[in-house]
Amino acid sequence: QECSKKQKNDDTQSTSVDALSSNDVSEEKNEFDTLANAKILLSDCLACDSCMTLEEGARVFQQNQKEFFRILNLNKKCDTSKHKVLAVSLCPQSLPYFAAKFNLSVNEAAKRLCGFLKSLGVHYVFDTTIAADFSILESQREFVQRYQRRNQEEHALPMFASACPGWIRYAERVLTNLVTSHICTAKSPQQIMGSLVKGYFARQQNLSPDKIFHVVVAPCYDKKLEALREDFYTALYNSAEVDCVLTSGEIVQIMEQKNVSMKDVTEVAVDSLFDGLKEGDVVRHDGKRSDGYLEHIFKHAAKELFGMDVKEITYKALKNKDFQEVTLEKDGETVLRFAAAYGFRNIQNMVLKLKKGKFFYHFVEVLACPGGCLNGKGQAQTEDGKPDRALLAQMEEVYTAIPVRLPETNLHVQRMYQDWLEGMDSKKVQDTLHTTYSAVNQSTSSLDIKW
């Protein structure tokens, strides 16, 4: 109720959404019929009445464990015409949750999670790190291009990161094109993974994209909304890039319903998108709690624009620990000024400064959750919905210990740019790895919102 000015028909709308969600098409009774429908609350993310349409509300309700098991049950029947290849993609920020919660190493957690999912009937389990490689590389290139044309193009800088769907939803639904024009056009790792699974992998397996049911395991509920975006849907195949998003917590609910402990599950190596290969040890990108866009783009820009090799980055905390800046100096002059803004209090302050013309950063890594992606509302929460600080501290320790791999060193990515995407500067790269962001509804002023 604090999010925006409420409409008089709110109660009617809420009732309609509940009615729609309860009439799931071809819903079947099975051992999972007691699982709760997926509901998104304002305390979880941005999907309050002013940010989510009635249709979106109904479709989000369908992104839950019941839909996952509906597909699994279809595959158990004899009618092969309705069979789907079930592929699950794991976000790197979800793995530390399973590792910390079940007292496992992150590599054990990944393999046991893979083993559990395959025991349910999942065919392939992938790691989305390769998708983040693409997203970071494209973001790096775009920042350098924006910086080079900053004097000719009014909205070239600052550039805002585009990986967080909560921030994107807020920018598009509440802010104006003054802000959305600054958002990097590179797709998030989740949606690039959708392109990889429904595009590259489907072609490798000689499958139509609509024959694959693609599930993403993610740390936050906003990822469910991201999967519904129209630009991430292919009408030709009647297929979305991501069919269903389940949070880490929802996967644990399935384990509890099955009375399965992660420690009892057989370890199975995570699959690769490439035939005959399996993933090795878990790797991550720079960044303590996220995919590290700030650090990778900062180091790349320092090298490309100023010929400087930056080995270590020093963060300077400003008003709070969730608003930090990083600067690069050359010949006594500050030539790059980056910031990390986590949580909506910092985002609000950032936007107000931008509108007043008092914002001097070249790039901002924006994340809706205070503390970053590890603190996503779909994991590390206590029963009363508050952050589990002890578990979060363990997760941060686990995540920080994961080895870093630079996107530029991934030979599979370099090969795919040439073989699948027809070169780094091709139209296919633009169509596959990028999207556009623009204001959807400007009826609500950002000043109406109290976070």
Sequence and secondary structure as in RCSB ss.txt:
>XXXX:A:sequence
QECSKKQKNDDTQSTSVDALSSNDVSEEKNEFDTLANAKILLSDCLACDSCMTLEEGARVFQQNQKEFFRILNLN
KKCDTSKHKVLAVSLCPQSLPYFAAKFNLSVNEAAKRLCGFLKSLGVHYVFDTTIAADFSILESQREFVQRYQRR
NQEEHALPMFASACPGWIRYAERVLTNLVTSHICTAKSPQQIMGSLVKGYFARQQNLSPDKIFHVVVAPCYDKKL
EALREDFYTALYNSAEVDCVLTSGEIVQIMEQKNVSMKDVTEVAVDSLFDGLKEGDVVRHDGKRSDGYLEHIFKH
AAKELFGMDVKEITYKALKNKDFQEVTLEKDGETVLRFAAAYGFRNIQNMVLKLKKGKFFYHFVEVLACPGGCLN
GKGQAQTEDGKPDRALLAQMEEVYTAIPVRLPETNLHVQRMYQDWLEGMDSKKVQDTLHTTYSAVNQSTSSLDIK
W
>XXXX:A:secstr
  SS   TTHHHHHHHHHHHHHS TT    TTTTS      TTTSS STTTS HHHHHHHHHSSHHHHHHHHHHH
HSS GGG  EEEEEE TTTHHHHHHHTT  HHHHHHHHHHHHHHHT  EEEETHHHHHHHHHHHHHHHHHHHHTT
TT TTSSSEE    HHHHHHHHHTS HHHHTTB  B  HHHHHHHIIIIIIHHHTT  GGGEEEEEEES THHHH
HHT GGGEEGGGTEES SEEEEHHHHHHHHHHHT  GGGS     B SSTT B  S  B SSSSS  HHHHHHHH
HHHHHH         EE SSTTEEEEEEEETTEEEEEEEEEESHHHHHHHHHHHHTT    SEEEEESSTT GGG
 TTSSB TTS B HHHHHHHHHHHHHS B  GGG HHHHHHHHHTSSSTTSHHHHHHHB     S  SS GGG  
 
